[in-house]
Structures are given as C-alpha cells and as structure tokens.
Amino acid sequence: MAGKIFYREREKLEEGKKQPRFKLVAVADVNLKIYGKHLRRSELEQISQSVGAELVLLSHGDKKYKEETDNVEVEA
C-alpha cells in the first residue's frame, strides 16, 4: 500500500506575495522526514512521486470554502 501525504491550503496568505500556498499536515505509511512547513504544489507533487505516495487535499469546515473547491481535483 502506498503512503499518503495530507496537506491543506494556507489560511493567511497575502495576495501578490510569492509565498508557498500549501501547508503540510501529516504523512502516513511513508518513511519520510520533511523540514519545511509551507510548500508549493509542484514541490508536493515531486515529493509524492519520488516516494510513491498519494497527495490528499484536506478541506476546510467552512461552507464558503467548500463551494469554491468542489471542482478541484487532486492527482499525485
């Protein structure tokens, strides 16, 4: 069974700044140490491909946010 990497979108992201957009939350069944807290989507994809893990986007509990992200698909 492949491992899973759980991540979510950052809440306090200033518009216009070039900051990593995602926050790493958890890693399951993967022998992996990650030292960065905030990563870019491309970085997460590269990590997941190299260790054979699936990326899982965690949703927020807010209805407003859920409606915005219903059409987003996540692929590893």
N, CA, C and O atoms as a DFTB+ gen file, in Angstrom:
304 C
 N C O
     1  1       0.836      -1.192       0.000
     2  2       0.000       0.000       0.000
     3  2       0.878       1.251       0.000
     4  3       1.822       1.367       0.781
     5  1       0.550       2.166      -0.879
     6  2       1.300       3.417      -0.943
     7  2       0.910       4.321       0.209
     8  3      -0.207       4.249       0.721
     9  1       1.823       5.156       0.605
    10  2       1.548       6.099       1.690
    11  2       0.721       7.271       1.216
    12  3       0.389       7.384       0.036
    13  1       0.398       8.132       2.146
    14  2      -0.394       9.317       1.828
    15  2       0.252      10.545       2.459
    16  3       0.785      10.489       3.567
    17  1       0.192      11.645       1.735
    18  2       0.668      12.924       2.218
    19  2      -0.541      13.854       2.273
    20  3      -1.166      14.131       1.249
    21  1      -0.864      14.332       3.467
    22  2      -2.019      15.191       3.668
    23  2      -1.563      16.642       3.734
    24  3      -0.602      16.972       4.429
    25  1      -2.259      17.499       3.007
    26  2      -1.912      18.916       3.003
    27  2      -3.183      19.747       2.880
    28  3      -4.245      19.238       2.520
    29  1      -3.054      21.044       3.189
    30  2      -4.183      21.956       3.049
    31  2      -3.678      23.298       2.565
    32  3      -2.480      23.581       2.605
    33  1      -4.609      24.120       2.107
    34  2      -4.254      25.452       1.667
    35  2      -4.030      26.352       2.882
    36  3      -4.744      26.244       3.879
    37  1      -3.063      27.215       2.799
    38  2      -2.787      28.141       3.897
    39  2      -3.936      29.121       4.044
    40  3      -4.560      29.519       3.061
    41  1      -4.209      29.506       5.287
    42  2      -5.304      30.437       5.544
    43  2      -4.857      31.893       5.417
    44  3      -5.574      32.713       4.845
    45  1      -3.700      32.212       5.938
    46  2      -3.229      33.595       5.943
    47  2      -2.171      33.787       4.869
    48  3      -0.976      33.866       5.153
    49  1      -2.629      33.859       3.656
    50  2      -1.731      34.048       2.532
    51  2      -1.975      35.428       1.953
    52  3      -3.092      35.740       1.538
    53  1      -0.950      36.251       1.922
    54  2      -1.091      37.605       1.410
    55  2      -1.075      37.581      -0.111
    56  3      -0.203      36.969      -0.727
    57  1      -2.039      38.245      -0.698
    58  2      -2.163      38.259      -2.146
    59  2      -1.032      39.077      -2.764
    60  3      -0.661      40.130      -2.245
    61  1      -0.498      38.591      -3.857
    62  2       0.573      39.289      -4.533
    63  2       1.967      38.859      -4.110
    64  3       2.927      39.063      -4.852
    65  1       2.091      38.269      -2.930
    66  2       3.395      37.789      -2.473
    67  2       3.627      36.397      -3.026
    68  3       2.687      35.619      -3.189
    69  1       4.854      36.092      -3.308
    70  2       5.194      34.783      -3.849
    71  2       5.605      33.862      -2.714
    72  3       6.785      33.566      -2.527
    73  1       4.607      33.417      -1.961
    74  2       4.838      32.513      -0.843
    75  2       4.269      31.143      -1.192
    76  3       3.318      31.050      -1.969
    77  1       4.834      30.088      -0.631
    78  2       4.257      28.766      -0.839
    79  2       2.805      28.759      -0.368
    80  3       2.485      29.336       0.672
    81  1       1.930      28.109      -1.127
    82  2       0.495      28.197      -0.885
    83  2      -0.058      27.108       0.028
    84  3      -1.138      27.276       0.594
    85  1       0.659      25.995       0.183
    86  2       0.118      24.849       0.910
    87  2       0.903      24.553       2.178
    88  3       2.103      24.816       2.256
    89  1       0.211      24.005       3.166
    90  2       0.826      23.628       4.433
    91  2       0.735      22.115       4.559
    92  3      -0.335      21.531       4.385
    93  1       1.849      21.496       4.859
    94  2       1.883      20.056       5.065
    95  2       1.282      19.751       6.423
    96  3       1.641      20.379       7.419
    97  1       0.361      18.781       6.471
    98  2      -0.334      18.475       7.714
    99  2       0.131      17.151       8.301
   100  3       0.460      17.084       9.485
   101  1       0.165      16.094       7.489
   102  2       0.525      14.773       8.013
   103  2       1.035      13.873       6.892
   104  3       0.775      14.105       5.712
   105  1       1.774      12.832       7.300
   106  2       2.274      11.821       6.379
   107  2       1.973      10.460       6.986
   108  3       2.246      10.231       8.164
   109  1       1.405       9.546       6.181
   110  2       1.058       8.212       6.678
   111  2       1.756       7.136       5.849
   112  3       1.773       7.202       4.620
   113  1       2.322       6.155       6.523
   114  2       2.944       4.985       5.896
   115  2       4.038       5.322       4.888
   116  3       4.191       4.627       3.884
   117  1       4.793       6.376       5.147
   118  2       5.919       6.748       4.294
   119  2       7.095       7.059       5.205
   120  3       6.968       7.831       6.155
   121  1       8.234       6.458       4.914
   122  2       9.442       6.743       5.678
   123  2      10.049       8.020       5.105
   124  3      10.856       7.978       4.177
   125  1       9.646       9.159       5.677
   126  2       9.979      10.446       5.097
   127  2      10.079      11.507       6.189
   128  3       9.234      11.571       7.082
   129  1      11.114      12.335       6.113
   130  2      11.237      13.483       7.010
   131  2      11.124      14.735       6.159
   132  3      11.815      14.874       5.150
   133  1      10.247      15.648       6.570
   134  2      10.063      16.902       5.847
   135  2      10.373      18.032       6.806
   136  3       9.868      18.064       7.928
   137  1      11.203      18.955       6.361
   138  2      11.652      20.035       7.228
   139  2      10.934      21.355       6.957
   140  3      10.970      22.248       7.803
   141  1      10.291      21.503       5.815
   142  2       9.568      22.736       5.509
   143  2       8.122      22.646       5.958
   144  3       7.514      21.577       5.896
   145  1       7.570      23.762       6.411
   146  2       6.170      23.789       6.828
   147  2       5.259      24.172       5.681
   148  3       4.150      23.651       5.564
   149  1       5.717      25.076       4.837
   150  2       4.907      25.552       3.724
   151  2       5.581      25.161       2.418
   152  3       6.768      25.421       2.225
   153  1       4.826      24.538       1.523
   154  2       5.382      24.049       0.268
   155  2       4.517      24.475      -0.907
   156  3       3.329      24.759      -0.756
   157  1       5.124      24.512      -2.057
   158  2       4.394      24.777      -3.288
   159  2       3.794      23.473      -3.800
   160  3       4.261      22.389      -3.452
   161  1       2.763      23.582      -4.624
   162  2       2.083      22.391      -5.158
   163  2       3.062      21.522      -5.954
   164  3       3.039      20.296      -5.845
   165  1       3.915      22.159      -6.752
   166  2       4.884      21.410      -7.549
   167  2       5.860      20.646      -6.659
   168  3       6.269      19.534      -6.993
   169  1       6.230      21.239      -5.531
   170  2       7.138      20.566      -4.595
   171  2       6.455      19.351      -3.975
   172  3       7.067      18.290      -3.845
   173  1       5.192      19.505      -3.594
   174  2       4.441      18.369      -3.039
   175  2       4.322      17.242      -4.057
   176  3       4.471      16.069      -3.713
   177  1       4.053      17.598      -5.306
   178  2       3.920      16.579      -6.351
   179  2       5.234      15.842      -6.578
   180  3       5.235      14.622      -6.747
   181  1       6.349      16.561      -6.584
   182  2       7.652      15.923      -6.773
   183  2       7.967      14.970      -5.631
   184  3       8.467      13.868      -5.858
   185  1       7.677      15.387      -4.407
   186  2       7.921      14.529      -3.241
   187  2       7.057      13.283      -3.319
   188  3       7.548      12.176      -3.100
   189  1       5.772      13.446      -3.628
   190  2       4.863      12.296      -3.663
   191  2       5.250      11.312      -4.760
   192  3       5.153      10.101      -4.562
   193  1       5.683      11.809      -5.902
   194  2       6.100      10.920      -6.988
   195  2       7.360      10.148      -6.633
   196  3       7.471       8.961      -6.942
   197  1       8.297      10.808      -5.994
   198  2       9.565      10.137      -5.698
   199  2       9.434       9.083      -4.601
   200  3      10.195       8.116      -4.596
   201  1       8.492       9.242      -3.673
   202  2       8.314       8.245      -2.611
   203  2       7.123       7.322      -2.872
   204  3       6.868       6.406      -2.089
   205  1       6.395       7.556      -3.962
   206  2       5.262       6.706      -4.304
   207  2       4.059       6.903      -3.396
   208  3       3.357       5.945      -3.072
   209  1       3.821       8.140      -2.984
   210  2       2.709       8.430      -2.070
   211  2       1.602       9.186      -2.812
   212  3       1.833       9.805      -3.851
   213  1       0.416       9.117      -2.256
   214  2      -0.744       9.810      -2.802
   215  2      -0.916      11.144      -2.073
   216  3      -0.775      11.208      -0.852
   217  1      -1.221      12.208      -2.821
   218  2      -1.488      13.506      -2.214
   219  2      -2.967      13.602      -1.869
   220  3      -3.823      13.271      -2.690
   221  1      -3.270      14.058      -0.648
   222  2      -4.656      14.203      -0.204
   223  2      -4.856      15.631       0.276
   224  3      -4.241      16.060       1.251
   225  1      -5.733      16.373      -0.426
   226  2      -6.047      17.744      -0.046
   227  2      -7.133      17.724       1.010
   228  3      -8.215      17.184       0.777
   229  1      -6.859      18.303       2.165
   230  2      -7.839      18.375       3.249
   231  2      -8.723      19.592       3.038
   232  3      -8.236      20.663       2.677
   233  1     -10.016      19.430       3.263
   234  2     -10.940      20.543       3.074
   235  2     -11.161      21.276       4.390
   236  3     -11.005      20.713       5.474
   237  1     -11.524      22.537       4.266
   238  2     -11.858      23.352       5.426
   239  2     -13.287      23.041       5.835
   240  3     -14.048      22.486       5.041
   241  1     -13.661      23.384       7.043
   242  2     -15.008      23.145       7.520
   243  2     -15.992      24.211       7.075
   244  3     -17.200      24.048       7.252
   245  1     -15.497      25.301       6.498
   246  2     -16.367      26.397       6.094
   247  2     -17.143      26.044       4.835
   248  3     -16.575      25.507       3.884
   249  1     -18.435      26.341       4.825
   250  2     -19.259      26.089       3.636
   251  2     -18.787      26.950       2.471
   252  3     -18.744      26.486       1.332
   253  1     -18.435      28.191       2.750
   254  2     -17.986      29.099       1.706
   255  2     -16.764      28.530       0.998
   256  3     -16.700      28.535      -0.231
   257  1     -15.800      28.043       1.762
   258  2     -14.584      27.492       1.177
   259  2     -14.882      26.211       0.407
   260  3     -14.306      25.978      -0.656
   261  1     -15.774      25.382       0.934
   262  2     -16.100      24.107       0.293
   263  2     -16.711      24.336      -1.079
   264  3     -16.391      23.609      -2.020
   265  1     -17.577      25.321      -1.216
   266  2     -18.201      25.614      -2.500
   267  2     -17.160      26.038      -3.531
   268  3     -17.294      25.717      -4.712
   269  1     -16.126      26.755      -3.099
   270  2     -15.087      27.217      -4.005
   271  2     -14.206      26.069      -4.496
   272  3     -13.711      26.116      -5.622
   273  1     -14.002      25.050      -3.680
   274  2     -13.058      23.984      -4.019
   275  2     -13.724      22.691      -4.467
   276  3     -13.033      21.688      -4.647
   277  1     -15.043      22.678      -4.654
   278  2     -15.730      21.456      -5.075
   279  2     -15.250      20.945      -6.421
   280  3     -15.260      19.738      -6.662
   281  1     -14.831      21.842      -7.297
   282  2     -14.417      21.444      -8.645
   283  2     -12.928      21.180      -8.767
   284  3     -12.442      20.953      -9.875
   285  1     -12.190      21.203      -7.671
   286  2     -10.738      20.977      -7.693
   287  2     -10.456      19.483      -7.592
   288  3     -10.938      18.818      -6.675
   289  1      -9.671      18.953      -8.539
   290  2      -9.273      17.549      -8.485
   291  2      -7.811      17.451      -8.119
   292  3      -6.997      18.256      -8.572
   293  1      -7.470      16.466      -7.298
   294  2      -6.095      16.278      -6.847
   295  2      -5.561      14.982      -7.419
   296  3      -6.170      13.923      -7.268
   297  1      -4.414      15.078      -8.080
   298  2      -3.759      13.894      -8.626
   299  2      -2.322      13.878      -8.158
   300  3      -1.681      14.925      -8.065
   301  1      -1.815      12.705      -7.865
   302  2      -0.423      12.587      -7.448
   303  2       0.475      12.394      -8.637
   304  3       1.690      12.274      -8.480
